[in-house]
Amino acid sequence: ETGPVFYDSYVPSGKYDPLKHQIVMFNAIARLTRAAIIADPGTCKTGAYLWGIDYRIKHGDIKKCLVITLSHLKKNVLAEMSIQVPELRGIVLGDKKQASAIINKTYKVAKKNQDYDVYMANYESMFSLVDVIPDGYFDMVIADEAHRIGSPRSRQTKKIVDKFENTKYKYVVTGTLNANNAMSFFMPFRFMGPDMMREANFYEFRSRHFLAVDPDQHIWVPTGSTYSHVQELIGNASVCFKKEDCLDLPDKVYQEYVCDMSKDQNVEYLRVLEDMMFILKEGCASCEKNGAKCDWV
C-alpha cells in the first residue's frame, strides 16, 4: 500500500515523518484556495497546515500568512514551526501597539523592522488588530480553532470576516465545527468567502433551514432537510478525520502548553525548587552509592 502522496512533489523539511492523514490535509491546502480541515484534537493538524503555508510561499503564491488561533496556542504554533518548517520565520503578535510596530515597521531599531513569513494572533486581539493591518497585507489567513468565529453576533467575528473578505487563500481548521448546533458552521465557512454558502448571510440561512419555536425567536430547531443541507456544504470543501480514522497516529501525541507564571507564583516556584535541591543534595551526601556508583549518573 503506497498511501497518499504530497501534491506537486512537495517535500517537508521538518524532523518528523508525515502521517498519511496529514498528507491529505496538506493536499487540500496546496490544491484549493479555500478549504476546511476538520479533525479531532490530537490528529496533528498544525503540521499539515504549516506545510501548506511553506508550499504556498515556495511556489510564489503568497508572501505572508496570518494564523489566528487561541491565545495560549500562539507560542505553540511558533514552536511547531521550528520543527515542521524550520526555514520559515514566524512572529507572535501581541497587543495593538506591538503588532502595529511589527506590521508597519515603526521600530527605531532597524533590524526589528523586517518581514516574517508567518504571523500568529489570537481571536480576542483581532478586534483591535484589524485596524493596524493594511488591506492586502496578508495573502493567506488560517483560522485555527475556527469554531471561535461561530457566532454571527460577535464583534470579533464580524471584524475578521470583513477584514479578510478579499484574501485569496483562506482555510479553517477545527475539531469542533458544529460543537454547539447545526448553525455554528455557517460563520467559519462564510469567513472563507460569500460563495461558500447559498444564502447571503446568517439570518437568511437560519430563516430557510430552521424554525423558531418561541414567540421571541430565541430557540430555533432544524427542519427535516437541514442536516443533509449542512453535510453537503461542509463536504464540498472539507477533509474530515476522526481519531479512529487515523490509523497511523502514534500511541501518544504530546502537545506542549506554555503557561506564564505571575511574579508571586515565580517566587514561590523558585523557593520550592531551592528546597527540593537542598533535600536532594542532603540525600545524595548520605547515600551509599554517592559518587561513581550513583544510579543517576
C-alpha positions, 0 to 999 in steps of 0.5 A: 500500500503506497498511501497518499502522496504530497501534491506537486512533489512537495517535500517537508523539511521538518524532523518528523515523518508525515502521517498519511492523514496529514498528507491529505490535509496538506493536499487540500491546502496546496490544491484549493484556495479555500478549504476546511480541515476538520479533525479531532484534537490530537490528529496533528493538524498544525503540521499539515497546515504549516506545510501548506503555508511553506508550499504556498510561499515556495511556489510564489503564491503568497508572501505572508500568512496570518494564523489566528488561533487561541491565545495560549496556542500562539507560542505553540504554533511558533514552536511547531514551526521550528520543527515542521518548517524550520526555514520559515520565520514566524512572529507572535503578535501581541497587543495593538501597539506591538503588532502595529510596530511589527506590521508597519515597521515603526521600530527605531531599531532597524533590524526589528523592522523586517518581514516574517513569513508567518504571523500568529494572533489570537481571536480576542486581539483581532478586534483591535488588530484589524485596524493596524493591518493594511488591506492586502497585507496578508495573502493567506489567513488560517483560522485555527480553532475556527469554531471561535468565529461561530457566532454571527453576533460577535464583534470579533467575528464580524471584524475578521470576516470583513477584514479578510473578505478579499484574501485569496487563500483562506482555510479553517481548521477545527475539531469542533465545527458544529460543537454547539448546533447545526448553525455554528458552521455557517460563520467559519465557512462564510469567513472563507468567502460569500460563495461558500454558502447559498444564502447571503448571510446568517439570518437568511440561512437560519430563516430557510433551514430552521424554525423558531419555536418561541414567540421571541425567536430565541430557540430555533430547531432544524427542519427535516432537510437541514442536516443533509443541507449542512453535510453537503456544504461542509463536504464540498470543501472539507477533509474530515478525520476522526481519531479512529480514522487515523490509523497511523497516529502514534500511541501518544501525541504530546502537545506542549502548553506554555503557561506564564507564571505571575511574579508571586507564583515565580517566587514561590516556584523558585523557593520550592525548587531551592528546597527540593535541591537542598533535600536532594543534595542532603540525600545524595551526601548520605547515600551509599552509592554517592559518587561513581556508583550513583544510579543517576549518573 
